Amino acid sequence: MEGKDDLRALMEKKSKEKKDLISTLRQTNNEIVDIQKELDAKYPKGDSKKSSSPSRIQERIDKLEFFIATSAYTAAQEKDLIRKLDVLKKEFNAATKDSAQWVALKKLRDDLRAKRDSRKQIRKDLDAMSKELDAIYQSIIEQGTKNVEDRKNREARRDDAHFHARKREDERKYKDAQKKEMAPYMKELDSFVSLEDIAEVKKKK
């Protein structure tokens, strides 16, 4: 298991990487907005009423691509939509074959699609990194909690040892005081009695 300092260093490193990714995502979003503005500005306005115009065909392509990407279909339904999409793309290519304007617009649309794909991947990477950072943070918290518990246990054991030592010292002092108090009454009687003492006792009788 990595130490707490190692985990903090790893978290700092990953946090910086996440910050860099967020900056890249912000830049990619700005590029998407710029490309979309350029595309809108260059998009032909006069031919959108004709069903066979490149503009109308492109609109239908966009809708189909959106539905395929975001909706759930059976394999047969999706296959049919892809077939229709291929037909529309061929119509679009035929309608714009000799148009330098539409060639330029197609390049812009390809760039826009690539930027959107890149943004999608960055978001996935950010989600993965956020989960990784959460796991590291949780490990730091758990390790910190364990350290606190270990310290408390050590303190408890130390306090317990001090308590018992104080208890033993108090008991020793109490016993010493008891002995001191009882000492005058606990002197052993002299078993040797002199002849003078016996004679004195006999005189008193």
Beta strands, then each sheet from edge to edge (+ up, - down):
end
